[in-house]
Amino acid sequence: MAVRSVRWTRFLLYAALVLLAAAYLLPLYMTIATSLKAPADIRLDTAWEFPRELFWESYAVAWERFAPQLRNSFILAVSATILSTVMGSMNGYVLSKWRFRGSEVIFPLILFGMFIPYQSILIPLFQFLRSTGLYGGLPGLVLVHTVYGLPITTLIFRNFYAQVPNELLESASLDGAGFFGIYGRVMLPLSVPGFVVTIIWQFTQIWNEFLWAVTLARPQAQPITVALANLAGGQAVQWNLPMAGSVLAAIPTVLVYIFLGRYFMRGLLAGSLKG
C-alpha cells in the first residue's frame, strides 16, 4: 500500500507539473502559430488551430521592418551589459578586498539603487539627459542602463569575491602586483561564473526593457520592444507581423540561455547571489 501511495503521489505531482508547463507554454504556442498564418487565416474561431500551410513571409516582412530596431536593441544591450558588468566587477573587488573609510556606508547606498522604481526617477532622469545632450539617442540609454545595473552587478561580484581567500591576494602582493595587477591576474581568472551570471541577467533585463526606451529615446533610436508595441497598437493590425517580430525579438535571449544556461546555474551554485 505504501508503494502504491508513493506511485500515485508521484503521478499526481508529474501530472500537475505537466499541466503547469502547458499553461506556461500556451502563449508561446499562440505566438508561433499566429506568426505562421496568412493574414486572411487569422480569425477568432480558428485562433487555436496550427496552420496547415506555413506562411513564412511574415518573418521576412518582420525582419525587414524591425531590422533597425533589432540593431538598436543589440547595440544597447551589449554595450550596457559590458559596461555595467566590468564596472560592477571592479566595484565588487574594491568593496570586498579593500577596506577604506566609508566602505561600510558606500555599499548599502549602492544597493539602495536596486529598490528605486523606474517611475520615481523618470522625470529628473529625462531632465538630466536633456541638459547633457544625451536625450533621444542610444548613448543616453546605454548610460541609464549601465548606472541602473551597477547595484545588482556590484552585489553579485562583491559576494563572489568575498569567497576568494585573502592569502591569494597577499601572495600576489608579495610578488609585486599592485591594485590592478591583483585584479587582472588573480580576480579576473576566478570571475568567470560571476561574469556569466551578470551577463545573462543584464542582457535579458536590458533587452526586454520598455519604459525607458519609450520615454528617453527618439523613434530612430528606439529598440525592438517599442517597435512591437507601436505596431500592435493600431486600429487594423495584421497580427502575424507582431507575432513574427516577437519571435525574432525573443531569439537573442533564448540563445543566451541555451549557450550559457548551464554556466549560469554554476555561477548561482558558486554563491554569486548569496548574501
N, C-alpha and C positions, 0 to 999 in steps of 0.2 A: 504493500500500500504506500509505503514511504517513497519507493522508487517511482511509482505511478504518479504520486503527487508532485514529485520533483519534475517529472517529464511534462505534466500539464502546466506547471508554473513556468517552465522554460518555454513551452509552446505559446502560452499566452503573452509572455514577455516579448518573444520574437514577432508575434503577430501584431502587437501594439507598436513595436519599432518599425515594422514594415508599413503599417498604416500612417504613422507619423512621417516616415520618409516619403511616402507617396504624396501626402498632403503638402510637404515642403517642396517637392519637385513639380507639383502641379502647375505653378506659374511658369516654370521653365518650359514645360511641355507646351503650354498655350502660346508662349512666345515663339518657340521654334515652329510649331505648326502654323501659326498665323503668318510668320515670315516666309513660309514656303508656299503660300496660297496666292493665286492670282487675285487682283482686286475684286473681280466680279464674283469670286467664290467665297469672299469673306461676308458671312451672314450670321445673324444671331442663332438661327436654328441649327446651323452646322458648325458652330464655333468649336465644339469638342472633337470634331472629326479630323483625322490626319489626312492631308491632301493625297489623292491618288496620283496626281501628276504634279511633280515638284516644279515650282516657279522660281528658278534661281535668279531671274532678272532683278528681283528685289534687292539682292545683295550687291549686284553690280551698280544699281542706281544709288543705293545707300552708300556704298564706298565712294562713288563719285561726288555725292552731295556732302558727305561728312568727312572727307579726307582732310580738309584744313583744320576742322575741329579736333580730329583724332591726332593730327600733328601737334596742335596746341596742347592737348592733354598729355601727350608723350613728353614734350619738352618740359612742361610744368612738373609732371610727376617725377621724372628722372632728375631734373635739376634740384628741386626742393628736397627730394629724398636723399640725394648725395650730400647736399649741404647740411641738412639737419642731422643726418647720421654721423658725419665726420665731426661736426661741432659738438654733438651730444657725446661722442666718444671722448673727445678731449675734456669736456666738462666732467664726465664721469671719472676720468683718470685723475683730474685735479682734486675733485671732491672726495675721492676715496683714498688717495695715497699721499696727498699733500695737505698738511694742516696749516692753516693760516688764520689770522684774526678775522672773525666774522664768517668763517666757513659753515658753522652750525646754523647761521641765520640765512645765508645765501641759498643753501639747498632747499629749505622749506619754501622760500619765496619763489624759487624756480618751479617747484612742484605745484604751487598755488595756481600757476598758469593753466594747469590741466583742468581746473574746475571753473574757469571763466567761460561762460557761454558765448558763442559767436555773436549772438544778437546784442548782447550788452555792450560790445565794443565796436559795433558796426559803424555807427556814426563817427566817433572820433577816429577810427581807422580810415574811413573814407576821407575825412578832412586832412589827416596826416599824409595820405598818399597823394592827394590833390596838391597840397602845399609843397611836396617834394618833387612833383612832376612825374610820379610813378603810377598815377591813376590811369586805368584803362588798358594797360599793357601787361604782357607776361612777366616782365621783371617785378612789377608790384605784387602780382600773385605769388611768384616764387619767394619773394621776401616774406610775405604774410605766412605762407605755409611753412617756411623754414623756421621762423620765430615761434609760431604756434606749435611746431613739432618738437622744439627743444625740451620742454618739460618731460615728455614721455621717453625720448631718446636718452636724456640725461639720467633719468631714473633707471632705465634698463642697464646702461653701461656702468653707472655708479654701483649698482648691486652686483653686477657681473665682476667688475674689477675688485670689489671688496673681498672676493674669494681668492684672489691671487695672493700667494704668500709674500709677505714683505721681504723675506730673505732673497727672493729673486731680484727685487729692486736694489737691495743692498749690495748684492754681488755685482750687478751691472754698474752701480755707482762706484764700487771699488775698482772696477776695470776702467774707469774714466768716463763713463757715459753720463751725460747731463740730463736735463729735463726732457728734451726732445729725443735724445738718444735712447733713454729708457722707454719712452713711449713707442718709438719706431721699432726697436729691436726686441723688446720684451712684451709689451702690452698688445701691440697690433697682431703679432702672430697668434696670440691666445684669444683674440677677439672675434674669430670667425663666427661662432654661434651667435654672439651678440649682434654682429652686423647683419646676419641673416634675419634675425627676429625683427630688428628695427627697419630693415629694408622692406620686408614684406608688409609690416604694419603701416609704415609711412606711405609706401607706394599705393596700397589699397585705399587708405584714407584720402589721400590727395586725389587719386584718380576718380573716386566716387563723390567728391565734394561738390556741392551745388550752390550754397548760399553766397559764398564769397565770389564764386565765378560769375554769378548773375548780377551781382551788385558792384563789383570792383573792376570789371573788365568790359571794354567796348566789344561790339559784335565781332570784329576781326580777330580779337584775342581770346574769345570765349572757348572753353573746352567742349567736349562731346556731350557732357551732361546737360548743358544749357541748350545745345542744338537739338537734342532729342525732346526736351521739354517744349521748346518753341514749335517743333514740327507737330507734336501731339496736341497742341493747344488750339488748333484751328477749328473752323466750323465743319469743313469736309475733309476728313483725314483718311488717307489711304493707309490703313493700319499695317499693311505688310511692310512699309518703309520704316516706321518707327520700331517695329519688332526686329527687322533685319539690322537696323542700326544698333538696337540694344544688344543683339548677339555680337556684333562687331566690337562694341564697346566693352563687353564682358570678357572677350578673348584675352587681352593682356593680363588682367588679374588672374584669370584661370590658369594661364600658362605659368605665371609666377608661382602659384601654389603647386602646380604639377611638378615643376622642376626644383622648387626649393622647400616644398612642404615638409619633407622628412627632416631637413636641416632645421626647419622652424620648430618642429617638435623637440629635436635635440637641444636647441637653444633654450626652449622653455624648461626642459628637464634639467639643463645645466644650472638652472637657478637664476636666469637672467631677468625673470619677472618676480622673483621672491623679494619680500621686504626684509 
